[in-house]
Amino acid sequence: MDVEELLDFEREDPLAPSPVAARKRKKVIGLDDLLTDYYKERSKNVEKEAKKPAKAPKNYNSDEDETGKEAKLSEIVNLCQKQMKEMSSEEEISHWGIRVFGNQKTPPPSVFPELEDCSLLQSFVNGELNSLVGLTAETGCSFLEGLLINGWLSRLVFKCGYLEKSIATWTFNMMLYSSKEEVSSSACDFWCSTLSPINEVGKMPIKIEWLPTYMDLKRALETYGFLFNFSSNPESVNPGSDGKGPPQNIGSWFKITAACCQVRDKQSIFLTSEAEELVEVIVWQFLDHQLQGLSVVMYNCMQSALSYFSADEWNTSCAKIANSLACRIPRDLNCLRAVECISGSDTHSKQLRSALAFQILVNCLEKKATDEEGILNMLISLNVKEKDNDFFKMYIYLVLTENWLLYDKKLEDKPVIMEMWGLFLRNCSCQISSMDLRSYASKVRSKASFLLQGTCCK
């Protein structure tokens, strides 16, 4: 054996590279391939569903299913609403609101020939400076209107300390009948500033040759179309309904009326009977929705009118006003509005509010009881559990009794009345179920519960 010859195991070289097997090239999967596979799989599912029986339930949500569910839900909701309405027996109840203005009349003429001869205008015409201005009697009205708008007319009247009749009547008519808002507002400011010093202590009022009367104010309301012939069933209107109303001058009417009432200590302009009718007119205008924007002006006018009465006159006048209003105001939410519009904190306001609430309550109960205990006994006897119980009327009774007792100081010495009032509140609060769906039942229950808490705290 040749020494240099390789052995058998040496002939095998494990490190020798073996022939490289041909690698398979992987295929790149693109988006198009994925979409193709997806649609193939979906088409297979569609074919399977098509082969199933027609009555087999669907295992996917379709638009038809959603539409059917919505229709079924809507039908159930309508059925529930119908059943609730039948259970509650709710009736349509109108809101407060009375049309107190009708057709407007033609205002008086704005031409005042006597104005050309007034001394104030003549002083300008005959003045030395008039040669530069060229003012004549014919152009005098326009000149005075300019002075009125600029506020100079008021200054000149105060400087002279004298207000002529022609100037007074002209400005009064411009205030209540002028279609120019600037002229009407300026004339109103003129009259308010003219009358205001009369009410101030320590100041001598200017000499006023003419003052407006109640008939002048009443004539203005008649021109505006105010319906003075109040009836027990006036024409009610819904809030926001189109109706005939007063012109823009009604705001000036309230302001001049308040100013006239405030000068009673120095100059009595109205008779007591006229002042009583004036209060009634103001209350009626509170019932017109079209005047809600003038609530502040109307409130000031109401306070001035109530303060016009002396202490000796008030007790008799208060009863007359309350009786007159109670007989004509409808027994619905309008009567509550009439009571609540008398919202002053002075003695006259409280007494009138209490007296009016009491008289309306007596009329609502058909005058079956006219004294305090009799009225409360009737209220306590009302059975709130009866199916035919009218909770709307009961709500009216509740609010009227609240205003009557709250502001009647004479009842403070009658604890029996307050005990009966508390019993009535407990009946309304405890015997009316929170699940009672009858009309106004929840309002009566809530109102009584609130009032009962205040009564218990006293």
Phi, psi and omega in degrees: 000132181285131184296323184280356181284141183288146175284169184294318183288337178285342180288338181269116181255102181293340182273355182292134182292130178278155181300131182289125178285144182292117180286140177279131182278120180290143180273130178282124180269121180263177180296325179296321178296319179297318178296321179297315178297321181296315182289328175297316180294323180292320179295325176297318179296321179296319179296321178296316179295325180292329181282345181287159178299152184295331183275358181292137180293145180283143181255018175219156182273124179249168177295329179294322179296316181298317180296320179294321179295318179297318180295320179293318178296318178298322179295321180293318180297316179297322179294320179295317179297321179295318180293320178295322180293322178292325180290320185277337183053040184286134179249154178286120182245126184286155176280173178287156179148125179227137177278110183256359178238135178247222181289133177280147179263168178289126180292159178296157182297146181268005180270128180233092180298327182293345181292334182292337183260005182293147185294328181295316179289321179296328179295330177281320182295321183269004181286162182292327183282351183292340177296333178275329183270322181075037181282136177236171179295328181291325180267009184294322181297317178295322178296315179293326178295322176296318176297323180295314182293322182279353179087001182284333181297319178296320180294321181292320179296318179290327178293320179282335183071026186206133178242112181289156180297317182297317178293320182295312181291324180294311179295325179296317179291322176298323181294317188263343186232349183292137178279350178273117184298323181295319180291315180298316180294320179293320178294325177294317177298323179298313183289322179295321178288332179289321183274338185298321180295339181295332183268359181264138181282138176088000179243133177278125179291156176287159179282118182250117185285337181215133177237145179291152177249175177296326180295326176295318178291321179293321178297324178295318178295322177297322177294323178290347181095018180293135184269096182285336181279075180296140176239167180288341178231072180291166183286114180271150180225154176278153179300134177084000180286148180286127180207168180281138184221179182283160176284181181292342182290351182296330176296319176294327178298315179297320183292316181289327176296316178297319180295322179293326180289332186280355184254018186299324183300328181255332183211112180276109184269323184251150168284163181298318179295324178291321178295325178295315178295326179297318178298317179298318180298319180294318179298317180297324181289337174294342182273359181262121181298332184291347181254012182297331179291347180254025186301319182293315180296320180293322178297316178297322179294319178298315180297321179293319180294321179290328179283351181292332184280140175282168181298324181289329182279332196295315184303316179289316182293322180300315179295321180295315181296315181297316180295318182294315180292318184297329182285340188244340180284132180297150185271062176222207182296343178295325180292327176291322177297320180296321180290316186284343178287343176272081193250016181287160179261002180280169185296317181298319180295316181296317181294318180292321179297316179293315182296319180293317178298320180295314182293321177295320179297318177299318180291323178296328179272016178059029178056028176287341175215136183237359178247168187300309183294322179297319180295313181293326175298320178294320179292319180294328183285350179293128181265107184287346182272351178293142183294327184268012181294132181269100182285338176294313176297323180296324176295319176300313179301318184297313182291320179296317179295322177302311181292326178295310184285328184293326186249005177264102183290340181292339183274357179295333180269010180239083182297335180297320180298316181292326177293319178294322177298317177296323178294319178297319179295321179293323177299316181289325184281320188263329186271349176264118182289149177292344178266003179288115185264008179293153184302130177068006179294316181293325179292320178296315181297314181294316181296317180295320179297319179295315180293326180294324177296318178294325180290322181289333182283343183284000000 
